[in-house]
C-alpha cells in the first residue's frame, strides 16, 4: 500500500485548485462590478426623480390663467433655491 502522493498527483491537484479559485475570483469581481453599476444607475434615477418632483412642485401653482398670450419667454419661470451653505468658526489665540 502507498502512503504518500506522487509529485505529479500533487501538481495536478494544485493546478486544478488554482483554476477553481481563479473562476471564483472572476465571478466575485464580476458581481462587484455589477453591483457598483446597479447602485450608480439607481442613484441617477433617484436624482432625476427628485429633479422632476422639484420642477412639478414649482410649476403646480401656475395655471393657464396666469400666462398671458404672447407673454411666455425664456425667463417666464424662475427658480430661487439655496445651493449651498456653510459655517465657520474663528478661534483666537487666548
N, CA, C and O atoms as a GROMACS GRO file, in nm:
protein
  376
    1UNK      N    1   0.082  -0.119   0.000
    1UNK     CA    2   0.000   0.000   0.000
    1UNK      C    3   0.087   0.126   0.000
    1UNK      O    4   0.190   0.134   0.067
    2UNK      N    5   0.039   0.227  -0.080
    2UNK     CA    6   0.110   0.355  -0.085
    2UNK      C    7   0.061   0.443   0.029
    2UNK      O    8  -0.057   0.442   0.063
    3UNK      N    9   0.150   0.518   0.087
    3UNK     CA   10   0.115   0.608   0.196
    3UNK      C   11   0.131   0.755   0.157
    3UNK      O   12   0.094   0.842   0.235
    4UNK      N   13   0.182   0.785   0.041
    4UNK     CA   14   0.208   0.924   0.002
    4UNK      C   15   0.157   0.947  -0.140
    4UNK      O   16   0.124   0.854  -0.213
    5UNK      N   17   0.153   1.075  -0.175
    5UNK     CA   18   0.114   1.113  -0.310
    5UNK      C   19   0.239   1.136  -0.392
    5UNK      O   20   0.344   1.174  -0.339
    6UNK      N   21   0.228   1.113  -0.521
    6UNK     CA   22   0.342   1.139  -0.608
    6UNK      C   23   0.345   1.288  -0.643
    6UNK      O   24   0.246   1.359  -0.623
    7UNK      N   25   0.455   1.332  -0.694
    7UNK     CA   26   0.471   1.473  -0.732
    7UNK      C   27   0.372   1.512  -0.842
    7UNK      O   28   0.319   1.623  -0.841
    8UNK      N   29   0.347   1.423  -0.935
    8UNK     CA   30   0.253   1.450  -1.044
    8UNK      C   31   0.112   1.468  -0.989
    8UNK      O   32   0.039   1.557  -1.034
    9UNK      N   33   0.072   1.386  -0.893
    9UNK     CA   34  -0.061   1.399  -0.834
    9UNK      C   35  -0.075   1.531  -0.758
    9UNK      O   36  -0.178   1.598  -0.769
   10UNK      N   37   0.027   1.568  -0.683
   10UNK     CA   38   0.022   1.695  -0.609
   10UNK      C   39   0.015   1.814  -0.704
   10UNK      O   40  -0.062   1.907  -0.681
   11UNK      N   41   0.094   1.813  -0.809
   11UNK     CA   42   0.091   1.923  -0.906
   11UNK      C   43  -0.042   1.931  -0.978
   11UNK      O   44  -0.092   2.041  -1.006
   12UNK      N   45  -0.102   1.815  -1.009
   12UNK     CA   46  -0.232   1.813  -1.075
   12UNK      C   47  -0.339   1.875  -0.985
   12UNK      O   48  -0.421   1.954  -1.031
   13UNK      N   49  -0.337   1.839  -0.859
   13UNK     CA   50  -0.434   1.895  -0.764
   13UNK      C   51  -0.414   2.045  -0.748
   13UNK      O   52  -0.512   2.120  -0.743
   14UNK      N   53  -0.289   2.090  -0.740
   14UNK     CA   54  -0.262   2.234  -0.727
   14UNK      C   55  -0.309   2.312  -0.850
   14UNK      O   56  -0.364   2.421  -0.836
   15UNK      N   57  -0.288   2.258  -0.968
   15UNK     CA   58  -0.333   2.325  -1.091
   15UNK      C   59  -0.485   2.333  -1.094
   15UNK      O   60  -0.542   2.437  -1.126
   16UNK      N   61  -0.552   2.222  -1.060
   16UNK     CA   62  -0.699   2.223  -1.059
   16UNK      C   63  -0.753   2.319  -0.954
   16UNK      O   64  -0.851   2.390  -0.979
   17UNK      N   65  -0.690   2.322  -0.838
   17UNK     CA   66  -0.733   2.415  -0.733
   17UNK      C   67  -0.714   2.560  -0.778
   17UNK      O   68  -0.798   2.645  -0.751
   18UNK      N   69  -0.604   2.587  -0.847
   18UNK     CA   70  -0.580   2.722  -0.900
   18UNK      C   71  -0.686   2.763  -1.001
   18UNK      O   72  -0.730   2.878  -1.001
   19UNK      N   73  -0.726   2.670  -1.087
   19UNK     CA   74  -0.830   2.702  -1.186
   19UNK      C   75  -0.964   2.729  -1.118
   19UNK      O   76  -1.036   2.821  -1.158
   20UNK      N   77  -0.997   2.650  -1.018
   20UNK     CA   78  -1.123   2.671  -0.946
   20UNK      C   79  -1.122   2.805  -0.874
   20UNK      O   80  -1.220   2.879  -0.879
   21UNK      N   81  -1.012   2.836  -0.807
   21UNK     CA   82  -1.003   2.964  -0.736
   21UNK      C   83  -1.006   3.083  -0.833
   21UNK      O   84  -1.066   3.186  -0.802
   22UNK      N   85  -0.944   3.069  -0.948
   22UNK     CA   86  -0.949   3.177  -1.048
   22UNK      C   87  -1.091   3.200  -1.096
   22UNK      O   88  -1.132   3.314  -1.116
   23UNK      N   89  -1.168   3.093  -1.114
   23UNK     CA   90  -1.307   3.107  -1.156
   23UNK      C   91  -1.390   3.175  -1.048
   23UNK      O   92  -1.475   3.258  -1.078
   24UNK      N   93  -1.365   3.139  -0.922
   24UNK     CA   94  -1.439   3.201  -0.811
   24UNK      C   95  -1.407   3.349  -0.800
   24UNK      O   96  -1.497   3.431  -0.781
   25UNK      N   97  -1.279   3.384  -0.811
   25UNK     CA   98  -1.240   3.525  -0.803
   25UNK      C   99  -1.299   3.604  -0.920
   25UNK      O  100  -1.344   3.717  -0.902
   26UNK      N  101  -1.298   3.545  -1.038
   26UNK     CA  102  -1.355   3.614  -1.155
   26UNK      C  103  -1.504   3.640  -1.135
   26UNK      O  104  -1.554   3.747  -1.169
   27UNK      N  105  -1.577   3.542  -1.080
   27UNK     CA  106  -1.721   3.560  -1.054
   27UNK      C  107  -1.743   3.667  -0.949
   27UNK      O  108  -1.836   3.746  -0.960
   28UNK      N  109  -1.658   3.672  -0.846
   28UNK     CA  110  -1.672   3.773  -0.741
   28UNK      C  111  -1.647   3.913  -0.796
   28UNK      O  112  -1.718   4.008  -0.761
   29UNK      N  113  -1.548   3.928  -0.882
   29UNK     CA  114  -1.518   4.058  -0.942
   29UNK      C  115  -1.632   4.102  -1.033
   29UNK      O  116  -1.672   4.219  -1.032
   30UNK      N  117  -1.686   4.009  -1.111
   30UNK     CA  118  -1.799   4.042  -1.198
   30UNK      C  119  -1.919   4.088  -1.114
   30UNK      O  120  -1.985   4.185  -1.149
   31UNK      N  121  -1.946   4.017  -1.004
   31UNK     CA  122  -2.058   4.053  -0.918
   31UNK      C  123  -2.037   4.191  -0.857
   31UNK      O  124  -2.131   4.270  -0.850
   32UNK      N  125  -1.915   4.222  -0.812
   32UNK     CA  126  -1.885   4.353  -0.755
   32UNK      C  127  -1.907   4.464  -0.857
   32UNK      O  128  -1.966   4.568  -0.825
   33UNK      N  129  -1.860   4.444  -0.979
   33UNK     CA  130  -1.879   4.547  -1.084
   33UNK      C  131  -2.026   4.565  -1.118
   33UNK      O  132  -2.070   4.677  -1.140
   34UNK      N  133  -2.101   4.456  -1.121
   34UNK     CA  134  -2.243   4.466  -1.150
   34UNK      C  135  -2.315   4.543  -1.040
   34UNK      O  136  -2.399   4.628  -1.068
   35UNK      N  137  -2.282   4.512  -0.914
   35UNK     CA  138  -2.346   4.582  -0.803
   35UNK      C  139  -2.313   4.731  -0.804
   35UNK      O  140  -2.399   4.815  -0.777
   36UNK      N  141  -2.188   4.765  -0.837
   36UNK     CA  142  -2.149   4.906  -0.842
   36UNK      C  143  -2.224   4.979  -0.953
   36UNK      O  144  -2.270   5.091  -0.932
   37UNK      N  145  -2.235   4.918  -1.070
   37UNK     CA  146  -2.307   4.980  -1.182
   37UNK      C  147  -2.455   4.994  -1.149
   37UNK      O  148  -2.518   5.094  -1.184
   38UNK      N  149  -2.511   4.894  -1.084
   38UNK     CA  150  -2.653   4.899  -1.047
   38UNK      C  151  -2.678   5.010  -0.946
   38UNK      O  152  -2.776   5.083  -0.957
   39UNK      N  153  -2.590   5.024  -0.848
   39UNK     CA  154  -2.606   5.130  -0.748
   39UNK      C  155  -2.593   5.267  -0.812
   39UNK      O  156  -2.666   5.360  -0.776
   40UNK      N  157  -2.502   5.281  -0.907
   40UNK     CA  158  -2.485   5.408  -0.977
   40UNK      C  159  -2.610   5.443  -1.059
   40UNK      O  160  -2.653   5.558  -1.060
   41UNK      N  161  -2.666   5.344  -1.126
   41UNK     CA  162  -2.788   5.368  -1.205
   41UNK      C  163  -2.905   5.405  -1.114
   41UNK      O  164  -2.984   5.492  -1.148
   42UNK      N  165  -2.915   5.340  -1.000
   42UNK     CA  166  -3.024   5.373  -0.906
   42UNK      C  167  -3.007   5.514  -0.851
   42UNK      O  168  -3.106   5.586  -0.836
   43UNK      N  169  -2.885   5.554  -0.823
   43UNK     CA  170  -2.861   5.690  -0.772
   43UNK      C  171  -2.898   5.794  -0.877
   43UNK      O  172  -2.958   5.897  -0.845
   44UNK      N  173  -2.864   5.767  -1.002
   44UNK     CA  174  -2.902   5.860  -1.110
   44UNK      C  175  -3.052   5.867  -1.126
   44UNK      O  176  -3.106   5.975  -1.151
   45UNK      N  177  -3.120   5.755  -1.111
   45UNK     CA  178  -3.266   5.754  -1.119
   45UNK      C  179  -3.330   5.833  -1.006
   45UNK      O  180  -3.428   5.904  -1.026
   46UNK      N  181  -3.272   5.819  -0.884
   46UNK     CA  182  -3.324   5.896  -0.770
   46UNK      C  183  -3.305   6.045  -0.791
   46UNK      O  184  -3.394   6.124  -0.759
   47UNK      N  185  -3.189   6.085  -0.845
   47UNK     CA  186  -3.163   6.227  -0.869
   47UNK      C  187  -3.260   6.282  -0.973
   47UNK      O  188  -3.312   6.392  -0.957
   48UNK      N  189  -3.285   6.206  -1.078
   48UNK     CA  190  -3.380   6.251  -1.180
   48UNK      C  191  -3.521   6.260  -1.122
   48UNK      O  192  -3.595   6.354  -1.153
   49UNK      N  193  -3.559   6.165  -1.039
   49UNK     CA  194  -3.692   6.168  -0.976
   49UNK      C  195  -3.706   6.290  -0.887
   49UNK      O  196  -3.812   6.354  -0.887
   50UNK      N  197  -3.602   6.324  -0.811
   50UNK     CA  198  -3.607   6.442  -0.725
   50UNK      C  199  -3.616   6.569  -0.809
   50UNK      O  200  -3.688   6.662  -0.773
   51UNK      N  201  -3.543   6.576  -0.920
   51UNK     CA  202  -3.548   6.694  -1.005
   51UNK      C  203  -3.687   6.712  -1.065
   51UNK      O  204  -3.738   6.824  -1.070
   52UNK      N  205  -3.749   6.604  -1.108
   52UNK     CA  206  -3.885   6.612  -1.163
   52UNK      C  207  -3.982   6.657  -1.054
   52UNK      O  208  -4.073   6.736  -1.081
   53UNK      N  209  -3.965   6.609  -0.932
   53UNK     CA  210  -4.053   6.649  -0.822
   53UNK      C  211  -4.039   6.797  -0.791
   53UNK      O  212  -4.139   6.864  -0.764
   54UNK      N  213  -3.916   6.850  -0.796
   54UNK     CA  214  -3.895   6.993  -0.769
   54UNK      C  215  -3.960   7.078  -0.877
   54UNK      O  216  -4.028   7.176  -0.846
   55UNK      N  217  -3.940   7.041  -1.002
   55UNK     CA  218  -3.998   7.118  -1.112
   55UNK      C  219  -4.151   7.110  -1.106
   55UNK      O  220  -4.218   7.211  -1.127
   56UNK      N  221  -4.205   6.993  -1.079
   56UNK     CA  222  -4.351   6.980  -1.071
   56UNK      C  223  -4.408   7.064  -0.957
   56UNK      O  224  -4.512   7.127  -0.973
   57UNK      N  225  -4.340   7.065  -0.843
   57UNK     CA  226  -4.387   7.146  -0.729
   57UNK      C  227  -4.379   7.295  -0.760
   57UNK      O  228  -4.465   7.372  -0.717
   58UNK      N  229  -4.277   7.336  -0.834
   58UNK     CA  230  -4.263   7.478  -0.867
   58UNK      C  231  -4.365   7.522  -0.971
   58UNK      O  232  -4.410   7.637  -0.968
   59UNK      N  233  -4.402   7.433  -1.063
   59UNK     CA  234  -4.496   7.470  -1.168
   59UNK      C  235  -4.642   7.447  -1.129
   59UNK      O  236  -4.732   7.495  -1.199
   60UNK      N  237  -4.667   7.376  -1.021
   60UNK     CA  238  -4.803   7.345  -0.981
   60UNK      C  239  -4.888   7.471  -0.959
   60UNK      O  240  -5.004   7.473  -1.002
   61UNK      N  241  -4.837   7.575  -0.892
   61UNK     CA  242  -4.922   7.695  -0.871
   61UNK      C  243  -4.956   7.770  -1.000
   61UNK      O  244  -5.056   7.841  -1.004
   62UNK      N  245  -4.875   7.755  -1.102
   62UNK     CA  246  -4.901   7.827  -1.227
   62UNK      C  247  -5.018   7.761  -1.299
   62UNK      O  248  -5.018   7.641  -1.324
   63UNK      N  249  -5.115   7.841  -1.332
   63UNK     CA  250  -5.230   7.791  -1.407
   63UNK      C  251  -5.230   7.859  -1.543
   63UNK      O  252  -5.155   7.954  -1.566
   64UNK      N  253  -5.313   7.812  -1.631
   64UNK     CA  254  -5.319   7.871  -1.765
   64UNK      C  255  -5.366   8.015  -1.761
   64UNK      O  256  -5.334   8.092  -1.852
   65UNK      N  257  -5.442   8.054  -1.659
   65UNK     CA  258  -5.488   8.192  -1.648
   65UNK      C  259  -5.376   8.288  -1.611
   65UNK      O  260  -5.388   8.408  -1.635
   66UNK      N  261  -5.266   8.235  -1.554
   66UNK     CA  262  -5.155   8.322  -1.514
   66UNK      C  263  -5.072   8.366  -1.634
   66UNK      O  264  -5.003   8.468  -1.626
   67UNK      N  265  -5.076   8.292  -1.743
   67UNK     CA  266  -4.994   8.324  -1.859
   67UNK      C  267  -5.075   8.403  -1.960
   67UNK      O  268  -5.185   8.364  -2.001
   68UNK      N  269  -5.020   8.515  -1.999
   68UNK     CA  270  -5.086   8.599  -2.097
   68UNK      C  271  -5.043   8.555  -2.237
   68UNK      O  272  -4.929   8.512  -2.254
   69UNK      N  273  -5.130   8.566  -2.336
   69UNK     CA  274  -5.090   8.531  -2.474
   69UNK      C  275  -4.974   8.618  -2.518
   69UNK      O  276  -4.978   8.741  -2.508
   70UNK      N  277  -4.872   8.554  -2.568
   70UNK     CA  278  -4.753   8.625  -2.613
   70UNK      C  279  -4.660   8.665  -2.500
   70UNK      O  280  -4.555   8.724  -2.526
   71UNK      N  281  -4.695   8.634  -2.377
   71UNK     CA  282  -4.614   8.674  -2.263
   71UNK      C  283  -4.516   8.569  -2.215
   71UNK      O  284  -4.444   8.590  -2.118
   72UNK      N  285  -4.514   8.456  -2.282
   72UNK     CA  286  -4.424   8.349  -2.240
   72UNK      C  287  -4.287   8.372  -2.304
   72UNK      O  288  -4.276   8.381  -2.426
   73UNK      N  289  -4.184   8.381  -2.221
   73UNK     CA  290  -4.047   8.399  -2.270
   73UNK      C  291  -3.958   8.293  -2.208
   73UNK      O  292  -4.003   8.204  -2.135
   74UNK      N  293  -3.829   8.305  -2.239
   74UNK     CA  294  -3.736   8.207  -2.185
   74UNK      C  295  -3.716   8.224  -2.035
   74UNK      O  296  -3.662   8.134  -1.971
   75UNK      N  297  -3.758   8.336  -1.978
   75UNK     CA  298  -3.743   8.357  -1.833
   75UNK      C  299  -3.879   8.366  -1.764
   75UNK      O  300  -3.892   8.434  -1.663
   76UNK      N  301  -3.980   8.299  -1.818
   76UNK     CA  302  -4.112   8.304  -1.758
   76UNK      C  303  -4.116   8.234  -1.623
   76UNK      O  304  -4.194   8.273  -1.535
   77UNK      N  305  -4.034   8.135  -1.605
   77UNK     CA  306  -4.030   8.062  -1.478
   77UNK      C  307  -3.890   8.077  -1.422
   77UNK      O  308  -3.791   8.049  -1.490
   78UNK      N  309  -3.881   8.122  -1.297
   78UNK     CA  310  -3.752   8.139  -1.231
   78UNK      C  311  -3.750   8.055  -1.105
   78UNK      O  312  -3.849   8.049  -1.032
   79UNK      N  313  -3.639   7.990  -1.081
   79UNK     CA  314  -3.621   7.910  -0.961
   79UNK      C  315  -3.522   7.979  -0.871
   79UNK      O  316  -3.411   8.014  -0.913
   80UNK      N  317  -3.560   7.998  -0.748
   80UNK     CA  318  -3.470   8.053  -0.647
   80UNK      C  319  -3.451   7.943  -0.543
   80UNK      O  320  -3.546   7.902  -0.478
   81UNK      N  321  -3.330   7.897  -0.529
   81UNK     CA  322  -3.303   7.787  -0.436
   81UNK      C  323  -3.168   7.806  -0.370
   81UNK      O  324  -3.077   7.867  -0.428
   82UNK      N  325  -3.155   7.756  -0.251
   82UNK     CA  326  -3.029   7.758  -0.179
   82UNK      C  327  -2.939   7.650  -0.239
   82UNK      O  328  -2.975   7.532  -0.242
   83UNK      N  329  -2.824   7.691  -0.286
   83UNK     CA  330  -2.733   7.597  -0.350
   83UNK      C  331  -2.641   7.533  -0.247
   83UNK      O  332  -2.612   7.414  -0.256
   84UNK      N  333  -2.597   7.609  -0.152
   84UNK     CA  334  -2.506   7.554  -0.050
   84UNK      C  335  -2.501   7.646   0.070
   84UNK      O  336  -2.540   7.763   0.062
   85UNK      N  337  -2.454   7.594   0.179
   85UNK     CA  338  -2.440   7.676   0.298
   85UNK      C  339  -2.321   7.624   0.378
   85UNK      O  340  -2.274   7.512   0.357
   86UNK      N  341  -2.273   7.705   0.466
   86UNK     CA  342  -2.158   7.664   0.546
   86UNK      C  343  -2.151   7.744   0.673
   86UNK      O  344  -2.224   7.842   0.690
   87UNK      N  345  -2.064   7.703   0.762
   87UNK     CA  346  -2.044   7.773   0.888
   87UNK      C  347  -1.894   7.777   0.915
   87UNK      O  348  -1.820   7.685   0.881
   88UNK      N  349  -1.853   7.884   0.976
   88UNK     CA  350  -1.711   7.897   1.009
   88UNK      C  351  -1.693   7.942   1.153
   88UNK      O  352  -1.779   8.011   1.208
   89UNK      N  353  -1.585   7.904   1.212
   89UNK     CA  354  -1.554   7.944   1.350
   89UNK      C  355  -1.418   8.012   1.351
   89UNK      O  356  -1.325   7.970   1.283
   90UNK      N  357  -1.411   8.116   1.428
   90UNK     CA  358  -1.285   8.187   1.445
   90UNK      C  359  -1.241   8.169   1.589
   90UNK      O  360  -1.311   8.209   1.682
   91UNK      N  361  -1.126   8.109   1.607
   91UNK     CA  362  -1.074   8.085   1.741
   91UNK      C  363  -0.951   8.172   1.760
   91UNK      O  364  -0.855   8.166   1.683
   92UNK      N  365  -0.957   8.254   1.864
   92UNK     CA  366  -0.846   8.344   1.893
   92UNK      C  367  -0.734   8.272   1.966
   92UNK      O  368  -0.748   8.156   2.005
   93UNK      N  369  -0.621   8.342   1.983
   93UNK     CA  370  -0.506   8.279   2.048
   93UNK      C  371  -0.526   8.255   2.198
   93UNK      O  372  -0.448   8.181   2.259
   94UNK      N  373  -0.627   8.317   2.258
   94UNK     CA  374  -0.642   8.301   2.405
   94UNK      C  375  -0.742   8.195   2.436
   94UNK      O  376  -0.769   8.167   2.553
   0.00000   0.00000   0.00000
